[in-house]
Amino acid sequence: MNKNICAIVTTFCPDYEIFTRLKSTLNQVEFIILVDDSGRNLSFNIPEDFINNLLVINNESNFGIAKSLNLGVHKARQLGYELILTLDDDTRLDLNYVNELKPFLFSSDKVSLVCGVFGGRETEQSPYKSTSIITSGSLFSLDTFDDAQGFTEKLFIDYVDFDFCLKINKSGGSCWVVPSATYLHTIGKAKEVNFVGLNLKSYNHEPFRIYYQTRNAIYILMEHFSSSPIYSLYISRNIFLIAFRIIAVDDNKIDKIKMYFKGLWSGILGRYGKLL
């Protein structure tokens, strides 16, 4: 176990199997804060192994992943923790995950956030710098959190993690991938089709996610272009790719197209927060 590390796990009505997935996390950190964002008062029997090392926060409403993360981090600070490991509720860490990350986090003052790899897709062997890293599996200090001014709550969900990394970069820090640290994680409901001879893949997210992805891609472009112009333009290409994937790959095309244009309009007008 690594002392002084608190895991923040964001959930939305998790099933009881979450404790099976979190078993490997419990063996690697001192404490776990589970933040449920369903707006319901979760009540289930906490396994004996977790009783003294787990706190459940039930959000009063669906606040979004950014605010859920901020609430979890603020609680970890109150409890005296200095290092934060952020996880989604479907993530399962390999047994030595944190031990692979932690030494590199302290290898240089310029290393602000570290994360492993999932899905067995990595070919690199040595740690490398990355402009953006997903939230689940990321390890960072409270100082880094403060330098980035936390997670941007008005984004609600989608690109919250990329925005966080870009703010770290802007503050003079850097984000790194450590390939020797591995974990299991799922993104969306991946679907692949053959479109005019091309194999195309989409995460096939629900329609409401299309709204946030489209709107928040515009936010990334507008907010970070001056400090990260190349990456901001790279993310903004998703504004076009999202529409293309809906037409070529995704299910539920009509509802997604509606959400796409709604997100596009909100992004142009600067309307943020929760989709109403």
C-alpha positions in Angstrom: 0.0 0.0 0.0 1.1 3.5 -0.8 0.6 5.9 2.1 -0.8 9.4 1.5 -2.6 8.5 -1.7 -6.3 8.9 -2.0 -8.2 7.4 -5.0 -11.2 9.5 -6.2 -13.7 7.2 -8.1 -16.5 8.9 -10.0 -19.6 6.7 -10.5 -23.2 6.8 -11.7 -25.3 4.3 -9.9 -22.6 1.6 -9.8 -23.4 -2.1 -9.3 -22.1 -4.1 -6.4 -19.3 -5.5 -8.7 -17.5 -2.1 -8.3 -16.0 -3.5 -5.2 -14.5 -6.4 -7.1 -12.9 -3.9 -9.5 -11.7 -1.7 -6.7 -10.0 -4.5 -4.8 -6.7 -3.9 -6.6 -7.0 -0.2 -5.9 -7.6 -0.7 -2.2 -4.3 -2.7 -2.1 -2.4 0.2 -3.6 -3.7 3.3 -2.0 -4.5 4.3 1.6 -8.0 5.6 1.1 -10.8 5.6 -1.5 -13.5 8.3 -2.0 -16.4 7.2 -4.2 -18.4 10.1 -5.6 -21.7 9.0 -7.1 -23.2 11.6 -9.5 -26.6 10.0 -10.0 -28.4 12.3 -7.6 -29.7 9.3 -5.7 -28.8 8.2 -2.2 -26.8 5.1 -2.8 -27.2 2.5 -0.1 -25.4 -0.9 -0.2 -23.5 -3.0 2.2 -19.9 -2.0 2.0 -17.6 -5.1 2.1 -15.7 -5.5 5.3 -12.4 -5.0 3.6 -13.4 -1.5 2.6 -15.2 -0.3 5.8 -12.2 1.6 7.2 -10.8 2.8 3.9 -13.8 4.0 1.9 -16.0 7.1 2.0 -19.1 7.5 -0.3 -20.2 10.9 -1.4 -23.7 11.1 -2.8 -24.2 14.2 -5.0 -27.6 15.9 -4.4 -28.0 16.0 -8.2 -26.3 15.1 -11.4 -23.4 17.7 -11.1 -21.2 16.2 -13.9 -17.8 14.5 -13.7 -15.8 17.8 -13.3 -17.6 18.9 -10.2 -17.6 15.3 -8.8 -13.8 15.2 -9.2 -13.5 18.5 -7.5 -15.7 17.5 -4.6 -13.6 14.3 -4.2 -10.3 16.1 -4.3 -11.5 18.7 -1.8 -12.6 16.0 0.6 -9.3 14.2 0.2 -7.5 17.5 1.1 -9.7 17.8 4.3 -8.6 14.2 5.2 -5.0 15.2 4.9 -4.0 13.4 1.6 -1.5 15.0 -0.8 -1.6 12.6 -3.8 -4.7 11.9 -5.8 -5.4 9.0 -8.1 -8.5 9.5 -10.3 -10.5 6.6 -11.6 -13.7 5.7 -13.4 -16.0 3.1 -11.9 -15.2 0.5 -14.6 -11.4 0.8 -14.2 -9.4 -2.1 -12.8 -5.8 -1.5 -12.0 -3.0 -4.0 -12.4 -1.4 -5.1 -9.2 1.7 -2.9 -9.4 0.1 0.1 -11.1 0.7 2.8 -8.5 4.3 1.5 -7.8 5.1 2.0 -11.4 3.7 5.5 -11.5 4.8 7.1 -8.3 8.6 7.1 -8.7 8.3 8.9 -12.1 5.9 11.5 -10.6 8.7 12.5 -8.2 11.5 12.2 -10.8 11.4 15.9 -11.7 9.7 19.1 -10.6 8.4 19.4 -14.2 6.5 16.1 -14.0 3.0 17.1 -12.8 0.7 14.2 -13.7 1.4 10.6 -14.7 -0.9 7.9 -16.1 -0.5 4.3 -17.3 -1.9 2.7 -20.4 -4.9 0.5 -21.0 -6.0 -1.8 -23.7 -2.6 -3.2 -24.6 -2.2 -0.6 -27.4 1.2 0.8 -26.3 4.4 0.1 -28.2 6.6 2.6 -26.3 8.6 1.2 -23.4 10.0 4.4 -21.8 7.8 7.2 -20.2 6.9 9.9 -22.6 5.3 13.3 -22.4 1.7 13.7 -23.7 -0.3 16.9 -24.2 -3.4 15.3 -22.8 -4.3 12.2 -20.8 -7.6 10.7 -19.7 -8.7 11.2 -16.2 -9.0 7.5 -15.2 -5.7 6.2 -14.0 -4.1 9.6 -13.5 -1.9 10.3 -10.5 -1.1 13.9 -9.4 -0.5 16.1 -6.3 -2.7 18.7 -4.7 -0.2 21.3 -5.8 -0.8 20.3 -9.4 -4.6 20.4 -8.9 -4.2 23.9 -7.4 -1.9 25.1 -10.3 -4.6 24.0 -12.8 -7.4 25.5 -10.6 -9.1 22.2 -10.5 -11.4 20.7 -13.1 -13.6 23.0 -15.2 -17.1 22.4 -13.9 -18.9 24.2 -16.7 -17.7 21.5 -19.2 -19.8 19.0 -17.2 -18.4 15.9 -19.0 -16.2 15.2 -22.0 -12.8 16.9 -22.6 -12.7 17.7 -18.9 -9.5 15.6 -18.6 -7.9 17.2 -21.7 -8.7 20.7 -20.5 -7.1 19.8 -17.1 -3.9 18.7 -18.8 -3.8 21.8 -21.0 -4.1 23.9 -17.9 -1.3 22.0 -16.3 0.8 22.7 -19.4 -0.1 26.3 -19.3 1.0 26.6 -15.6 4.5 25.2 -16.6 4.0 21.6 -15.7 3.8 18.5 -17.9 1.8 15.2 -18.2 3.5 11.9 -18.8 2.5 8.3 -19.8 4.3 5.5 -18.1 3.9 2.4 -20.3 5.0 -0.1 -17.6 1.8 0.8 -15.6 -1.2 -0.9 -17.1 -4.9 -1.2 -16.4 -8.2 -2.2 -17.8 -10.6 0.5 -18.9 -13.5 0.8 -21.4 -14.5 3.9 -23.4 -18.1 3.9 -24.8 -19.6 1.1 -26.8 -17.1 0.7 -29.6 -18.5 -0.1 -33.0 -16.6 -0.8 -36.2 -18.0 -0.9 -39.8 -16.7 -1.0 -43.3 -17.6 2.3 -45.1 -16.8 2.4 -48.8 -13.8 0.1 -48.3 -12.5 1.7 -45.1 -12.7 0.2 -41.6 -14.1 2.9 -39.4 -14.4 2.8 -35.6 -16.5 4.9 -33.3 -17.0 4.8 -29.5 -20.8 5.0 -30.3 -21.6 7.2 -27.2 -25.1 8.0 -26.2 -26.7 11.1 -27.9 -26.3 13.4 -24.9 -22.5 12.8 -25.0 -22.5 14.0 -28.6 -23.8 17.3 -27.4 -21.0 17.7 -24.8 -18.2 16.5 -27.2 -19.2 18.9 -29.9 -19.7 21.9 -27.6 -16.6 21.3 -25.5 -14.4 20.8 -28.6 -15.3 24.4 -29.4 -14.4 25.4 -25.9 -10.9 23.8 -26.1 -10.3 25.6 -29.4 -11.3 29.0 -28.0 -9.8 28.6 -24.5 -6.5 27.1 -25.3 -5.6 28.1 -28.8 -3.2 30.9 -27.6 -1.2 28.5 -25.4 -1.6 25.2 -27.3 -2.5 26.1 -30.9 -1.6 22.8 -32.6 -3.4 20.6 -30.0 -6.4 22.9 -30.0 -6.7 22.6 -33.7 -6.2 18.8 -33.4 -9.1 18.6 -31.0 -11.3 20.9 -33.0 -11.1 18.5 -35.9 -13.5 16.4 -33.9 -16.2 18.9 -34.6 -16.2 17.4 -38.2 -15.2 13.8 -37.3 -18.1 13.5 -34.8 -20.6 14.3 -37.6 -18.9 11.9 -40.0 -18.8 9.0 -37.5 -22.5 9.6 -36.7 -23.4 9.2 -40.4 -21.0 6.4 -41.2 -20.8 4.3 -38.1 -23.0 5.1 -35.1 -26.4 3.8 -34.2 -29.3 6.2 -33.3 -28.3 8.6 -36.0 -31.2 11.0 -35.9 -31.0 11.7 -32.2 -27.3 12.2 -32.4 -27.5 14.6 -35.3 -29.9 16.7 -33.3 -27.6 16.7 -30.3 -24.6 17.5 -32.6 -26.2 20.7 -33.9 -27.4 21.6 -30.5 -23.9 21.2 -29.1 -22.5 23.2 -32.1 -24.9 26.1 -31.4 -24.2 26.1 -27.7 -20.4 26.1 -28.3 -20.7 29.0 -30.7 -22.8 31.0 -28.3 -20.7 30.0 -25.3 -23.5 28.2 -23.4 -22.0 25.8 -20.9 -23.0 23.7 -17.9 -25.5 20.8 -17.9 -27.6 20.1 -20.9 -31.2 21.0 -20.1 
